[in-house]
């Protein structure tokens, strides 16, 4: 929870949570889908198939 007193600062975690809550209030599901798609495309551009193979291997163990 964010601090209200001037002598206490918010932690990074608190500030991030506050920002995330505000973003969720002002954006819909489509915003998050587009954002995730962009991230997936960027990851695919910067990693090779060995990267995905390793992720699949780790996921298979879980």
HELIX and SHEET records of a PDB file:
HELIX    1   1 UNK A   12  UNK A   26  1                                  15    
HELIX    2   2 UNK A   29  UNK A   46  1                                  18    
HELIX    3   3 UNK A   49  UNK A   61  1                                  13    
END                                                                             
